[in-house]
Amino acid sequence: MARSVVVVGGGVVGLCCALALERRGVAVTLVDAGPRESAASHVNAGWVVPSLAEPVPAPGLVGQSLRWMLHPDSPLSIIPRIDPAFLRWLLAFWRSCNARSHRAGTEAIAALGARTMELYDDLRAAGVAFEEHRDGLLFAYRDGTLLGHDHAGLETLRPFGYPIPPLLSGDEARALEPSLADAIVGGFWLERERSVRPESLVSGLLARLGEGGTELRLGETVVGLEARDGAVRTVVTDRGRIAAEAVVVAAGAWTPRIVEPLGIRAPIEAGKGYAIDFAPPPPLPTPLRRPIYLHEARVAITPLDGMLRLAGTMELSGLNARVRPERVAALLRRTGEAVRGWPEGIATAGPGVRVWVGPRPLTPDGLPLIGWAKGYRNLALATGHSMLGVTLAPATAEAIAELVCGGRTPAEIRPFDPARFG
Ligand SMILES: Cc1cc2nc3c(=O)[nH]c(=O)nc-3n(C[C@H](O)[C@H](O)[C@H](O)COP(=O)(O)OP(=O)(O)OC[C@H]3O[C@@H](n4cnc5c(N)ncnc54)[C@H](O)[C@@H]3O)c2cc1C
């Protein structure tokens, strides 16, 4: 068992890993180049939603992606670039868009996320303070056929103890959220799901780790890992060198830059997502009360204390923080189509409004990388959580702590073995 561990990356996954290790008595050093506000752990919808266990690659997605690419305001945007690694990634992604992989991936993610709510309660019990809401998640659809199909798909989750919600008509959905427009023909309400304020979760975890004795090395960038005889010996940063008994790399979309020089394949693309915050929320005839997913538009609406956040868009344009105005306009337009009384021409600049972006760490099969890196006995990866990092961070952390401290690979992370990419 390692007595000291260096965790690289202070997003929600790295922070949860650090806490799980610290609680097992390990001396933890956490290194983060930020905290980077442009990291996904700050810029996300804040949903804790184990029921949304489907990996991104899905049957039919290839055709849909091609159709989406023809529309500038569709939820997906691929900015072409000549980069062999990206083209290989796209090809592998498209290969994963089949029913068998999708079902196996859904089952694996559902199994990992099964204890999520219990683990979130445990974070709070361990002294992590964060803003949390227990208003469920309302899925809203404009297309009844799609709604029926997706609702039937929830059956995959039943064996994992997820309750299947009843199908709602448009009026029943409006009874829950009166501001939904008539264009919404129905939906379903996942009553047990929760939401958190992402920035509060990151700051709460950091504060708790600081109090617990974890060494926090913030504003320090890892520039390399030195290894010998199948083990990482030293983490090299822009400020110095840290001797390592074991290392956990949880650097989100930046992970390949850190581990690939060691010959480890970590095919992660940045799936840029956008968030628009309104504090206070825009004036509506009836304020939005609960998180809503506008399914066809892939827009997430999250009411938080004194604020409303819109989040969405999947932009494959490499690892950058550039904001494209057309994506912002599309998010607003789609929201306006589904929310009654949404202010036309609402400003996206000025006091109380913030537009920001963050990279989701996306693997080509849509599954995270959790476990020992191939060829290294003391280097673990905890990354690639794509759209579900906030949800899966505590369960990932438990598994990593078991791996590093207990020397055992928990069954629920076997499907996420980083070695599957060779
Ligand atoms: C718009 C949007 C909405 C989303 N909504 C949800 C949601 O509702 N629910 C959900 O579960 N998930 C959601 N996600 C996904 C979720 O946000 C991510 O999966 C998760 O935040 C990934 O966390 P992470 O810790 O792996 O990576 P990150 O948050 O990217 O953190 C990586 C960290 O590594 C650090 N780092 C990078 N390089 C180095 C280096 N060389 N040295 C030191 N440190 C380094 C960075 O500074 C950063 O802090 C959403 C994402 C987006 C973008």
The ligand as a Gaussian input file, in Angstrom:
#p B3LYP/6-31G(d) Opt

LIG

0 1
 C      -21.011000      22.590000     -20.297000
 C      -20.763000      21.344000     -19.488000
 C      -21.817000      20.800000     -18.758000
 C      -21.602000      19.649000     -17.985000
 N      -22.606000      19.208000     -17.174000
 C      -22.385000      18.141000     -16.347000
 C      -23.385000      17.743000     -15.427000
 O      -24.449000      18.350000     -15.312000
 N      -23.142000      16.633000     -14.651000
 C      -21.973000      15.927000     -14.748000
 O      -21.842000      14.924000     -14.055000
 N      -20.983000      16.334000     -15.574000
 C      -21.163000      17.415000     -16.371000
 N      -20.182000      17.828000     -17.237000
 C      -18.931000      17.054000     -17.300000
 C      -18.033000      17.364000     -16.138000
 O      -17.967000      18.746000     -15.937000
 C      -16.632000      16.789000     -16.421000
 O      -16.722000      15.424000     -16.753000
 C      -15.755000      16.908000     -15.178000
 O      -15.774000      18.213000     -14.681000
 C      -14.323000      16.490000     -15.476000
 O      -13.595000      16.720000     -14.289000
 P      -12.048000      16.440000     -14.189000
 O      -11.661000      16.655000     -12.802000
 O      -11.782000      15.105000     -14.812000
 O      -11.383000      17.481000     -15.191000
 P      -11.265000      19.067000     -15.151000
 O      -12.406000      19.690000     -14.505000
 O      -10.968000      19.473000     -16.549000
 O      -10.003000      19.316000     -14.236000
 C       -8.711000      19.020000     -14.689000
 C       -7.747000      19.776000     -13.816000
 O       -6.422000      19.390000     -14.171000
 C       -5.616000      20.541000     -14.056000
 N       -4.430000      20.366000     -14.910000
 C       -4.391000      20.229000     -16.246000
 N       -3.129000      20.109000     -16.671000
 C       -2.347000      20.176000     -15.572000
 C       -0.948000      20.114000     -15.368000
 N       -0.078000      19.948000     -16.368000
 N       -0.486000      20.236000     -14.100000
 C       -1.337000      20.399000     -13.072000
 N       -2.678000      20.462000     -13.220000
 C       -3.176000      20.345000     -14.447000
 C       -6.504000      21.681000     -14.538000
 O       -6.034000      22.917000     -14.038000
 C       -7.851000      21.284000     -13.986000
 O       -8.106000      21.892000     -12.744000
 C      -20.337000      18.994000     -17.990000
 C      -19.290000      19.568000     -18.718000
 C      -19.485000      20.740000     -19.446000
 C      -18.319000      21.346000     -20.166000

